[in-house]
Amino acid sequence: MTDSYRVTRILVPVDGSEYSRYAAEHAVRLAQPHAAEVVFLHVVDEQIAAEWAESQTDDGEGRARERLLENGRVCLRDIARLAEERQIAHREEIAEGDPCAIICETAEREDADVIVVGRIGRRGARRILMGSITRRVIESTDRPVLVVTGPPRQRVFDAAAASEGQ
């Protein structure tokens, strides 16, 4: 007896980085043969929002927050096009708070079968000091986590197309 694994919902946290785009591309390709829904999530890190607001002399905290939320919406719209091009069911969500906590809570609430996340997101000293969000998610969730390290390889996800040519 074969026990098959059915993927129905995939959570993809995106932050606008190259690696989160790779993760979104992988998730869309993974979703296709399963007819799975993809949930793209952008989290505005409340700590970064507060620090950014402090550094902006002509901006209040509310304006800085709104700018970060708008950047998140733009990022989500761009990433959603990947799913639209392949006619994959998808949703876009934006949230504020601790990225790791929000990602794990969303995975639980959405009953995600897998979280597809980029290996590296934001760069610089802050990332080193805070630790990797990806690492924290892996340690904090009971959901499977697929860590994407680079662009998707066509041959890995198009096995069905390859078998048609035989």
N, C-alpha and C positions, 0 to 999 in steps of 0.2 A: 504494500500500500504506500502510495506516495503522498506525502504531506506537503502541499504547495503553499507558498507564502503569497498572500494577496495584499498588494499595496493599494489603499483607497485614498489616503490623504498624506501629503508630503508638506512639511513645514520648511520654509527657506528664509532664514534671517538674512536681510540684505542691508548693506551700509554704504553702497556706492563704490566700493573698492573693486578692483579687478578680480580678486578672489571671490567676492560675493557674486559677481556676474558669472564666473565659472560655475559656482555652486548652483545658480539659477538655471544655467544651461543644462547641467547634469540632471537637475530635478525635473525639468521639462522632458528631457529624453527618457528618464526613468518613468515618468508618469504616463507617457504615451501608450506603451503596450498594456498597461494595467487600467487604462482609462481612469486614472487617479486624479483627484483634485489637488492643485498646488496652492498653498497659502503662503504668499510673500509677506514677510513681516519686517518693518523698519522700526527700530527702537531709538528714540531720542534719549540719549544718556543724560539723566537729570544732573549729574555731577558736571559733565562737560557744558551743559546749558548754563549752569550757574557760573562756572569759570569764564565762559565766553562773555556772558553778560557783564561780569566785573571788568573785563578787559576793554569793553566798548564804552568809551566815555560819552558818546552821543546817543547811546542806546540804553533803554531800560531793560530789565530782565524779561518783561513781557514781549518786547520787540525781538530780543535775541531768541527767545523761545519760539516765536512765530516764524522767524527766519529758518530755524532748524527744522520745524515741522514742515514748512514749505519745501525745503530741500529734500526731506524725506518723502513727501508726496511726489516730487519730480522723479526721485530715484525709483519709487515704486511704479510709476507710470512707464518709465523706461524699461524696467525689468519685466513688467506685465506684457509688453509687446512680444517677448520671447514665447510666452504661452499662447498669445493670440495668433501668432504666425502658424503655430502647429495645432490650433483649435483645441487646446487643453483647457479644461475647466479650471478656473483660478479665482482667487480673491486677494485683495490687498488690505493689509492692516497696518496701522501706525499706532505706536504706544509710546509712553514716556515712563522712564524709571531706570532701574538697574537692568542692563541688557540681558545678563545671564538669567536673572529671576523672571523677567518678562518672557524670554524665549521658552524656558522650562514650563512656566504657567500656561503659555499659549499651546505648547505641545500637548499638555495634559487636557486642557479645555477642548481642544480641537480633536483629541484622540488621534494624533498624528502617528502614522505607522513608522515614520522615519523623519529625522531632522537632517537636512542637507545643508552643510555650512562650509564656508571657505576656510582655508587653513589660517589665513592672516587677514585681518581687517585693517583697522586704522594703524598707522605706523608711528614710530617715534618713541621718545622717552616715556610718555604716559602709558603706552602699551606695555613697555617693559616693567614699569613700576606696578601697574595694576594686575599684570598677568594676562594671559590670553583668554578672551571671552570663549573662544572655541574650547580651550582646555577646561574652563570652568563649567561649560555646558556639558561636556562629556562626563565630568565628575559629578554633576548635579542631577542628571536626568536618568530615568529608567528606560527611556526610549532609545532605539538604535540611532546612532549618529554616523552619517557618512561625511567624512572630511575630504573636501575636494582640494587637491594640491595644484591643479593646473587646468588648462582647457580640456573639455571633454574630447575623447578620442572617438571618432566616428565608428570605428570597427567594433568597439566594445558594446555600444548600444544598438547597433543596427544588425544584430545577428539574424533577425527574422528576414531582413532584406537579403542578406548573404545566402540564406538557405533557399530563397526563391530562385536564385541564379543557378542552383545545382540541377 
